[in-house]
Amino acid sequence: MTATVGRYGTSERGNASDAAGAVILAACAIWSLVSAAGRDTRPEGVLLALLAVAAGFACGRICGTLLPVVAASAAALAALVMALVSRHGMPGATAAADITPGHTGAAAALLVLAAGSACCAAAAAGRTSLRVTLRLLALGTACAALTLGSVFGFMAALGVLLCSLAAGRMRRRLLGLAGLGLVAGLMVGLSWAVAEDALPKGLSVSLEGPLTRNRVLLWHDAIELAKENPLLGVGPDRFGELSPTARESLHSDGKPHSAPFQQAAEQGVVGVGLLGTAYGWLLYVLWRSPRTTAVVLTAGAALTALAALAVVGNALSFTPVTAGAGLLAGLASARRPVGEDAGLPGEPAGSTPPET
């Protein structure tokens, strides 16, 4: 009886969060069309990314309910293989040009998602040997980022693995998810400070080195375009033709290499708000998830690492990355299989997501 009530309550909260997600994604799609209205713009890339997130999320929910460990393991292997074989060209790119730096960032993002999926599978696995194997896969995935020349990708994937190990000891998921949200917010704030040259000179120079001067100038152009068009922005996919730095750069892909700055420039403050709301919704879905806290915090760490990569790169311009993010969120928020209703290690049968 208690288990039945717990499942019913979890289902009700899941339906509410799913409805909220549908509204948020629909709002993102509608606003991209509103900002594109009456101008020579191309909102198809935004719409494709939203469709990929929704499709990945639905697929993750279904597969995560039927075969949680197998589905997460398969997702990890698929993302790893795609990242390794696509270092010179990522399928499903929405960027205007195929240049190595953009694809390297997308490959690093796939490796972060692969590490997150492997760690989620490990957290849900019952056998110790399988958990160790899956975490070794996550470690190998992090090391693979070094072969692509992405130190930041290596650090992000390794951070996901370490967070997964620590998540197994946490009981209050809300505190962990709040911390992850704070990290994402700090990344956005720090990048904005770099673009506006608001940091102390020494710190600004040290950060500008790995980011490159060209990228910082692209960010500055994005801020200037956002100031000129604060509400609607200049329109989807128009940054490349309006940014002086992008026009003067050799082999430019027409992107500011930062999701928040691209939203600010092309869709205004409303677009930035919707992007932040979508990320917040993912964290909320994880908070209300019936899965264990270890699975939830691991997925949250991977999605936050992806958000960090998106702040300093154009990873979200690639369909496999956005679909993979939705898939991971769906896997981590899927209902427990019927056979697991008797209880999972560390969490009682029929238990509902922690309130704090």
Secondary structure, 3 states (H helix, E strand, C coil): CHHHHHHHHHHHHHHHHHHHHHHHHHHHHHHHHHHHCCCCCCCHHHHHHHHHHHHHHHHHHHHHHHCHHHHHHHHHHHHHHHHHHCCCCCCCECCCCCCHHHHHHHHHHHHHHHHHHHHHHHHHCCCHHHHHHHHHHHHHHHHHHHHCCCHHHHHHHHHHHHHHHHHCCCCCHHHHHHHHHHHHHHHHHHHHHHHCCCCCHHHHHHHHHHHCHHHHHHHHHHHHHHHHCCCCCCCCCCHHHHCHHHHHCCCCCCCCCCHHHHHHHHHHHHHHHHHHHHHHHHHHHHHCCCCCHHHHHHHHHHHHHHHHHHHCCCHHHEHHHHHHHHHHHHHHCCCCCHHHCCCECCECCCCCCCCC
